[in-house]
Amino acid sequence: MVSLCCLSEMVDRTTDLVVEVGSSVRTISRPDETPTPEPRSPTQLSVPAPEKKLTLFALRLAVLEKIASRLGSLGFVWATVVLLGGFAGSLETTDFWFVTLILVVEGARIFSRSHELELQHQSKYTISGINIFRFTQIFHQASPVQETRREERNPGPITRTRTWTSTDVPMLPFWVFVSRNVSTVFYWLQIASAFASIVISMLKLIKQDYGGNESKPKNTNLHAALTLFYSLALAEALLFLAEKVYWEWMISVFKILEKVNKECGLERFGTDSVRRFFYDAYSRCLNGSIFDGLKMDMVIFAMELLVSNSPDEQLIGTEILCRFSSHDDYSVDTLQKIEILSRLASKTQNALRVAGIPGAIESISSLLESTRDSGQATDEIGEKSTNQPNLCTLNNLGLLILKRLARDHNNCGKIGKTKGLLSKIIDFTYAERRMLENSNVAAPKPCQILAMKRSLKLLKKLVSTTGVTGKNLRRNISGIVFTVSNIRETLRHGNRRPDLQKLGAEILTFLAFDEGATEKIGGTGGVLKGLLFIFLNNEIPKDQSNVRVSAGESIAMLAQGSASNCQRILRSNALLELVEALRNPLIQLNAARILRNLCAYTASDQFNEELQEVIKSAGATVLKAIKSEEGKPQEVMVGLAPHILKLMSTPKELRGMFEKAEVSEEELAEALISILKRYEQPVPKVPRIRRFAIELTIRMMKANPETIKIFQNLRMKNELETVFETAAELENFDIFSGTVGLARHGSTINELIEAAIELLS
């Protein structure tokens, strides 16, 4: 359900409202992606939609119209081929002119009929300009489509419209040739034509005075042919008049449009939308099968209006969807049809088409309405709504559509630029503590958990966007005050929902790409503590270890380049557990990253003797891993090793570490040479491994000058020169967003090579 507060916001931007839902591409969505509508009870009867009266009315009219048209076509062919073609010379003068007159009259009627329908139908496609003011009076808003000004001599507003409505087009510079008047002329021309056909046909059928006299014998075939022609003309005219009588009875006397409009709950906005729906259904019955109009319903009709370029039509389409989605009898079916859009957006190529339509994102945004503050949805007159599950379902559909649209980089930018949309998305990332901690939550709260999960997934897609778009999105998202605090609650109380904790940690990881966001996250109380608790919690089952990995990545990113966050981590008394985590294959990578950042970005005077001893105790584990591991584990251990060696105060202490690791300095040097030989070119999977190997080489030679000769004997200089020739900008950054480097190292790799060669010389 969407309340009128959302619609009043739409009125402010009626020029942008549109959403692509008319075309449906069926795709199979994952079970946890689509909300399941609440099943109807066995005793609940199916309520017929009010517009079924209109589609049945349209079908009956189309039957009469098509029969009359077929009779007219048959009569026309009969007259031209049989009478005027075969008996032209035998026809009496009066019969010749009567037949000709009927053909001309019928031709005029058919012509005026087709153009009258076209004008009537078009007048509903471009709804009268007064309608937008009817809406704005209700919402007390000003429409941006119209330009109003007040002049001193005219106290009322003067409306300046920039486009014509089809009913007001002056086809010729005379009043009678205005479109709406031409339509009226066509209408009465049809009536006059039908009566003329009836009078002529009945006159000739009664007198039967065609063909034959004393001087000219009666032609039986000609008599039969004329009788059949006049009968066809009479039947066609009578059917047409019957159709007109039925039309006027239902529209003017029975007032079917007003009744259906009231049943649909649209009476406050006039009958324009219902009348337009009727003309659409009637046109489909006439132009195709007579049953085509029966396939129309108000929801499909509203979706087609949203695709229109007319702000008036978009507004009416939105109003219809809002009314039907909040109606107890029709909400389920309406929401299922809206769900078509989410399926359409599930394909990348379709997602581009959807978001490419001006105002599409704004329209999808209107599906989202959080009840976090009020606790319960209210309808447009301020009464409490009894249809809360439908509100939650509508929210989930909107989030699902946006999540699928966010697969494209450009769509992410559009989502970020849509006014108020990011705040709406972030509002759904909040869940109460009892909801997170209680696994047996009663309905409709599982729907709210689903909304929370989808909003977190959507937020993750947005913050992981690369380039300038991603930078702007991360800055805007981190600037919303509830972003980090909402995720903190999930980290604290979401032990029963590790999937939500994982998403929250991943969002923080990407937000930490922005230096300002890093400080905001670290300064939000309890965030780092919550991440550390998850990362170091050995009670988490192995099948849920992904949440620990994500938490570790987030901590490592938050510690990257941030002395204040490193201090916060040290104050948490988790250093010993981080060192012990180096022995756990599940989390050793991120533990090494965190320890490296703590050592790299914490001033030496901030490490007391106790902390230094804890760090140095990791030395043996790190050296063993450098010798035995490959790929990413080897890279992070090589990156941590120089910082541990830096803390060794005496040669004896250094030798003790190597002895404990059962690795000699020569073996470690050989491992570093092997790394440089293996990676002759920078590798994106381990972009820093050559840099880290050179850093460790320098640190070993500084810690123990005797290792210089070891490196000389292993021809390290040759390997360094090779690295110098293949050095790339990739190796000068510590963090990457796609192919863009974000955190530059303090020195380039070439500077490190020069420093190492100088020591070797």
N, C-alpha and C positions, 0 to 999 in steps of 0.2 A: 504494500500500500504506500502510496506517495501522498503526503498531505499537501494542502494548498500553499503552504509556505514554500515548498519546492517549486510549485507552479508559478508563484509570484516572481520567483527568481528567474524563471524561464521567460516571463514576459519582458524582463529587462533586457534580454538578449534574443528576442524573437528572430532577429535577422540571422542568428547562428544556429537555431535549433534544427537539427536533422539527424536521422540515424538510419543506417542501412540495415533493414530487417526484411524487406520485401522478398529478396531472393534467399532461399534457404538451401544450404548445402549440407546434407546429412553426413555427419561424421560420428564415429563412436568415441565417446568420452570415457575416461577412466572412472571406475566406480566411486572413488572418493572425490570426484570433481563436480558431480551433478547432484543438487539437492533432490531428495525424493518427496514429491507432494504427499500430503497426508491423505491416506486412503479414506474414501467415503464409507460410511457405515452401510451395511446391507439394507437397512430400512430407509436410507436417504434416497429420495426420488430424484431423477434427473430433471432439472428445471429448464424448460425451453427458453432459448434466448429470445428477447423481444423482437429483434430484427427479422426473425423467421416469418413474421406477418408480412413484412415488406418484400422479402424475397419471393414469397408465395404470390403476393399481389403482382409483382413484376413478372412472374412466370405466366400468370393468367392473362395479363395484358399482352405479353409477347406471343402467346398462342393466338389470340384474336388478331393481333397485328400481322403475324406471319401468314395466317390463313387468308386474311384480306389481301395481303401482298401477293400471295401465290395466285389467288383468283384474278387479281389485277394483271399479273404477268401473263396468265393464260388468256385472258380477254384481249390483251394487247397483241399477243402473237396471233390469236384467232382473227382479229380484225385486220391486221396488216397482211397476213399470209393468205387467209381464206377469203375474207370479204373484199378488201381492197386489192388483193392480188389476183384472186380467182374470179370474183363476181363484180369487179369494178364497173364493167360495162353494163351489167344487168341491174345494178342498184337504181332505185328511184332517187330522184333528186333529194327528197327529204331524208331518206335513209342514208344517202351518202354524206350529207351534211351533219346528220345526227351522230352517225358513227365517228365522223371526223371530230365533231365537237366533244363527244365523250372521251375520245383519245386525248385531245388537247387538255380537257378538264382534268382527266385522270393523271396526265403527265404533270400538270401544274400542282395537283394535290400531292403526288409522290415527291416532286421536287421540294415543295414547301414543307412536307412532312419531314424529310431527311434533314433539311436545314433548320427546321424548328427544333428538332431533337438535338442537333449539334449546338445551337445557341443556348438551349435550356441546360444541356449538360455542361457546356463551357462556363455558363454563369455560375455553376456550382463549383467548377474547378478553380475559378478565380473568385473567391467569395467576396461579397460586397464589402467595400472599404469601411462601411460603418461597423462591421463585426468586430474589428480590432478595438474600436472604442468601447464596444459593449464589454469586451473582456477587461479592458483597462479600467473601466468604471468599477467593475467588480473588485479588482485587485488594488484599486487606487494607485495604479502605476501609469507611467507615460510610455507609449510605444515608440521605440527608436525608428520604426519604419516611416512614421509620419513626422513632418516638421510643422510645429505650431508656433504661431506668434500672435501677439496682441497688439493691435493698433489703437491709437487714441480714439479714433472715430468709430471703432467697432469693439465693444467690450468683450465680445465673444471670440473664441479662438478661430483663426483662419487656417484651414488645413491645406498644406502644399503636398500633393502626391506626385511622385516622380514617374509613375507608370500608369497606364490605362487599365481599368477593369473592363472585361469583355462586354459587360452590359451597358457601359457608358460610351462606347466608341462611336463617334459621329461619322458614319460611313460616307455621308454627303452633308453639305452645310445646311441641312434642314432638320428641324426637330423630329419629323416623322422617321428619318433615317437613322436615328440612334438605335443601337443594337437591340435594346429591350423592346423598342417599338416595332422593329422589324420582326421580332419573334411573335409579337401579338398579331401583326398583319398576316404572317404565315399561318397562324392558328385559325383565324377566321376565314382565310382563303381555303383551308382544307374543309371546314364546315360547309362553306358555300359550294365547293366543288362536289362534295358528297351529296348535298341536297339536289344540285343540278343533275347529277347522274341518276338519282332516284326518280326525279320528276320525268326526265326524258325516257328512261328505261320503262317505267310503269306506263307512261302514255303510249309507247309503241307496243308494249306487251298486251295492253288492254284492247287497243284498236286492231292490232294484227293487220294493219293495212299496208304492209310492205310487200311489194312484188306482185305482179299479175294484174291484168285488167281485161276488158273485152277484146281490145286489139292485140293484147300480148298475153299469151297463156301463162298461168302461174307456174313458177319454178319451185318445185318441192324442196330441192336441196338448198336453194337460196333462202327460202322461208325458214327452214330448220336452222340454217347457219345464223340468220339474224336473231331468231328466237333465243338460241344459245348465247349469243353475244350479249343481248340485252339482259338476259338472266344473270350472266356472270357479272355484268356491270352493276346490276341491282344488288346482288348478293354481296359484292365487295363493298359497296357504299353502305349497306345496312350493317355489315360487320364492323366497318370503321366507326360508324355512329354508335354502335353498341359499345365498342371499346371506349369511345369518348365519354359516353354516359357512365360507364363503369368507373372510368378514371375520375370524373368529376364527383361521382357519388362517394367514392372512397376518400378522395382528397378533401373535398369541400364540405360534405355532409357528415360522413362517418369520422372524418378528421384522423385518419390513420397515422399520419406523420406526427401529429401532436401527441397521440396516445403512445406510440413507440418511443418518442423522444422523452416522455415522462417516465416510462418504464426503464429507460436507460439511465435516468438520473441526469439528463442533460438539459432539462427544461430552462434552467437559468441562462443558458447560452443560445436560446432560439433553436429553430429547427433546421438551421443551415446544414449541420453535419449529417443529420438524419436524411434530409432531402437529397443531399449529395450522394449519400450511400444508396438511396433508392434509385437515383439516376444511373449510378454505376452498375447496380445489379440489373436494371432494365436494359441498359446498353449491352451488357454481356449476353443476356438472353436473346436479344435481337441479332447481334453480330455473330454469335456462335450458336451452340446448341441452346435450346430453350432451358436446359437444366444447368447451364453454366452459372447463372445468377444464384442458384441455390448453394453454390460453393462459397459464396461471399458471406462474411460475417463482420461485425463491427471491429473486431480486433485486427483482422487482416486489412480492413479498410483504413484503420488508424495507422497501421504500419506504412501503408502506401502514402498516406498524407505526410508522414515524417520524412519520406524520401523527397518530397516536393521542394522546389526552390522558393515557394511562397511562405513567408513567415506566418501568415494567417492560417494556412493549412497545417503547418507544423504545430502551431499552438493548439488547434482543434484536435489533431491527432494525438498530441500529448494528453490533452484533457480526457479524451475517450479512454486511453490506456489507463490513466490514473483512476477514473471512475470504475472501470471494469475490474482492475486489479484489486480494488478495495471493497468490491461487492461480495457479500458472503456466498452468493449463488454462482458467480461467474469468475471468481478470482483464480481458482485452480486452472481452469482452461486458459485464462488470459496469461497467467505466468508461464504455462507450458509453451505458449506461442512465443512469448518474449524470449524463452530459452533458445529458440531457433537462432537468435543472434549470436549466442555464445557458441553454438555449433558452427555457425558460419565463420566466426572469428578464429576457430581452432585451426584452420588452414592458413599458412602464412600469406599466400597470395590473396586470399579473401580478406584477411586482416588488413592488408594494405589498402584494399578497395574500401573497406568500411571506414577506416580512420581518415582516408583521403577525402571523404565528403565533408564539406564545411559544417562545423557545428556538431559533428557526430560524437566527439568526446564529451562535449557539454551535455548532450542528450543522455548519454550513458551515465554521466555523473548524477543526473536527476533521479536515477534509480536508487541512489544511496541515501539512506536517512537513518542515522544512528539514534538510538534511544538511550544512550548512556547517561545523559544528564537528567532526562525526565523520568527514566525508568520504565516508561510505557508510552506507546504511540498514541497520538490523538488525531482525530480527523479534523476536517476543515472547520467544523463549528465548535471545536474545543472539547468535544465529548471523548471519553476514553474509548479506545477502539477495542473491539473483541476479536480482531483479526490479526493479532500480533504475529502468529506464525507466518502469515503471508507477507508481512513487512520484512521479516527476517529472510524469507525466501527471495523476495525481490532484491534485498541487499546482496545476497549471495550470487544472484544472477548478474547483477551489475559488476561485482568484484571479479567474477569468472570471466566476463567479457573483457574487462580491462586487463586482466592478467594475460589473456590470450593475445590481445592487441599489443601488449608490451613486449612480445617476442621480437618486434621490429624496433630497431634503433630510433628511427624517426618518430614512431608512435610514442616512445618513451618521452621524447622531447615535447610532444603535443600534450601528453598527460601532465607533465610538469608545468606547462604554461597555462593550463586550464584553471581559471580562478577558483580557489577554494577546494579543488579536488584532492590535492595532497593532504590537506588537513582532514578531509573526510576519510581517506584511506587510513591514515594514522590513527584516527579515532577508533577504527575497528580492530586495531592491534591490542586493545585493552581488554582484559578479562578479569573479573573479580577473583579474589584469592580462593574463595570457597568453590568456585566453578573449576579452577585449575586443580585444586587438591582433591576434589571429590570425583571419583571415577563413575559413580552412579548418579549422574546428573539427570534430572527429569526434563522432559521437553518443555519449552522449546529451546533450552539452553544448548543442546548439541548443535542446533542450527547456528547459534551464536559462536560456538567453538569453530565451526566450519568457516564462518565469516572471518573469524580471527586468523585462521590458517591461511585463507585465501588472501587476506590483506597483507600478511607477512610475506607470502610468496610474491605478491605483486610488488611490495616494497623492495624485496631482494632483487627483482628484475630491474627495478628503477635505479637502485644505488649501484648495481653492477654494470651499468651502461658506461661505455668507454668514451674517450674524447672529451671535447668541450661540453657536450650534452650531459655526460655523466658527472662532470665536475660541477656543473650548475645544479643538477638534480641533488647531488650529495650535499651541496651547500644549503640548498633550500630545505631539504628534508631534515638535516641536522639543526636547522634554524627553528624548526617547530618544537616548542618546549615539551610536548608530550612524547616525542619520538623515543628518546632514550629511557625515560621513566616508565613508559608502557612495556618496553622490552625488559627492563629490570625486574618488573613484577613477574614476568614469565620465567626469567632465570631463577628467581627466588623460590617461586611456588609451583613451578611446572614440572616437578619431578615425575609426575604421572604422564606427562606429555613431552617426552624427549624430542619428538618431531618439531614441536613449537619452540623448544629451547634451541634446537639446532638452527632453525630459521632465524631466530633472534640473534644468535651469535654470528651467523653469516652476515646479517645486515650490519652489525657493528663492525665487522671486519672491513667491509667495503666503505662504510662511513669513515673509517680511520684513514682512508687514503687522503682525506682532507685534514690538513694540520690543525685547523681550527676545531674541526669536529673531534679530533683525537683528544684535545684538552677538555672539551665539553663532556665527552663520554667518561673520561677518567675522573672528572670532577663531580660527576653524578654519583652520589653516595651508594655504595653497595654493588655497583656494576662489576668492577674488577674482582671484588670478593666473590660475587656470584659466579663469574666465569671460572675463577680458580677452583671453586668448590666442585663445579662440574668436571673440569679438566682433570683434577686429581682424585676424583671419586672412584676408587677401585671397586665399589659395590655395583656400579653400573654394569649390566650384563654385556657380554661381548657382542651380542647381536644389536646392541644399541650404542656401540662404541663410537659411531659416527658423530654423536653429539659431543663427545670428549675431544675428538679431532677438531671439530668446528670451534669449540671453546678455546682450544689451544691456539688455533690460527688467529682468533680474535685477540687474545692476550698478546701474542707476538707482534701483531700489527699495532696495537695500542702502545706497546713499549718501544716500537721503532721510532727513534729520534726524539722521544719525549722523556726528558729527565724527571719531570714531575710524576709521570705514570710509573716510571721505574722505581721511584721512591715509594709510591703507594704499594707496589707489589712487594718490595722488600719489607715494608711495615706489616704486611699480612702474615709474616712468619711462615711463608710457604717455600722458602728457598731450599731447605733440605729435601722437601718432597719433590721439588723440581729436579734436583740432582738425582734422586732415586728414580724418577720417571725416565731418565736416560736409559735405564735397563729394560724398560717396557717397550717392546717393538710397536705396540699400538699407538703410543703417544711420544716416542723418543724424538721424532723429528721436531715437533713443536716445542718440546721441552728444551731441546738444544737451541732453537731459535730464541726462545724467551731468555735463556741464560746468556746467550751471546749479546742480546740487546741490553740486558741488565749490566753486563760488564762494559759494553761499548759506550753506553749513554749515562752511566753513573760516575760521578767524579770520584777519584781515588780516595779522597778524604771521607767520602760517604760510606766506604766499606770498612767497617771495623774489623778487628782481627778475627773475631768469630765468623763473620760472614765470609772473609777471605778463605778461611779454613774449609768452610763448606764448599765453596767454589772449587778450591784446589783438590778436594776429595773426588771430584768428577774427572780429574785428569786421566787416570788409568782407563776408565771406561771410554773416554773420548779417543785415546790413542789406539786402543784395540779396534774400535769401530773404523778409524781411518785406514787401518791396515787390512781389515776384513770386508768392509762394506763397499758398495759401488753405487753410482747414481746419486739420487737425492740424499739418502742417509749419509753417504760419504761427504757430500758437499756441506751439509750443515755441521757435521763434526769437524771438518777442516776449518770451517768458519769460526767455531767456538774455541778451537785449540790455541790460537795465538793469544787470546785473552787470558786463558788459564796459565800459559807459560809466563805471561807478563807479571802474574802475581807471585811467581817463584822468586824468593828473595836470595837464595844461596844456591851455588852449584850442587851442593849435597842434596838439597831438597829437590832439585830438578832431576838428579840421578835417581833419587828414590822413587819419583813418579814413573820414570821409564822402567825401573826394575819391577815395580808393582804391576805395570801393564804387560811385563814380559815382552817389551818391544824396545829394541836398541835405537839410538839416534840414527844410525846408518840405515836401519830398516825403514824408519819413518822418512828419511831423505829419499830412499829408493821409491817409496810409495808416492811421494810428491813428484818425483821425476816421471813416474809411470802415469800419473794424472795428466801432466802436461803433454806427454807423448800421445796419450789416448785421445785427448781433446785438442787436436791441432787447430780446430776452428771453434768459435763460441757456439754453444748449444743452448737453445731456448729452454730446454727442460732443466738444465743446470747452468744458468747463465753466469753464476758467480764462482764456479768451482776453480777456474784458473786463477782468478783474482785471490781467492782465499788461499790457494796453494802457495802463491807468491808471498802473501802476508805471513803465512806460517814459516816459509823459508827465511824471510827476513828476521822474524822473531827468534827462530832457532839460532841463527848466526849471532844475534845480539845477546841472547841468553848464555850461549856457550861458544866463544870464538873458535873453539876446536872443531866445530861442525863446518866451518868455512872450507877446510881442506877436504872434508867428506863431499861437499857439494862440488868442489873443483874437480875431484877425481871422477865424480859421476857426470861431469860435463854439463852442469846445470846452466852455465852461461849460454851454451848453444840452444838449449831449450827456451831460455828466456828471450833470446833473439828471435826465435821462431814465433813466440807469442807476440813479440813486438810487431812483427810483420803482419800478423793476422788479428791484431787487436781491433775491437769494435766498440761503438758507442754503447751497445747493449751491456757491456761489462762495467760501465761507469754508474749504473743505477742499482738500487737495492729493491725497489718496488716498481711494479709495472701495472698499468691499466690498459689491457689489451696490448698494443704495440707501442704504447707511450710510456716512457720512463717518468716516474714521479719523484722518487727520493734519490737524489744524486749523492754518491760517496764523496767524502772529503777530499780524496785525491783520485786522479785518473789511474787506469791500469798502466799506462805508459810511465807515469811518475813512479809507481811501485817497481816496475821493471828496472828503471834507471837506478833506484835506490838499492835493489838487490844486486845489480851488476857492480855497483860501486863497492858494496861489501865484499863481493867475490874477488874484486881486484886488489 
